[in-house]
Amino acid sequence: MSKNQTSLSLIVNGKKIVFVQERFKEIIATAQAAAKEKQQLKILYEKSDGSKKWRIVSPYSYKAQYENCGGILFAEQDGHIKSFAVDKILEIEILPAKFKPKWKIEF
């Protein structure tokens, strides 16, 4: 870890997760708060081709992977569970709209 990177932790699904970037912790904490209240999220997501698209999703779970990518957020979009790399989420916002869970929420 370089001098200008800050290590931050967050409890997710009962486990301590350490993030290299504060932005990753903020994204997961926002998704966790939305999941707890069953509220939808609006995310600006960068696809692998570099294009960016706003998406409305319902958060369900998080899986830590490599520190430098922030892990994977699993959320429902258009009736299907999709995975979103945390390092590709450019902006995140909790919406007032609620969702009815189809699967177990694991945050």
Buried (B, 14 or more C-beta within 10 A) or exposed (E): EEEEEEEBEBEBEEEEBEBBBEBBBBBBBBBBBBBEEBBBBBBBBBEEEEEEEEBBBBBBBBBBEEBEBBBBBBBBBEEEBBEBBBBBBEEBEBBEEEBEEEEEBBB
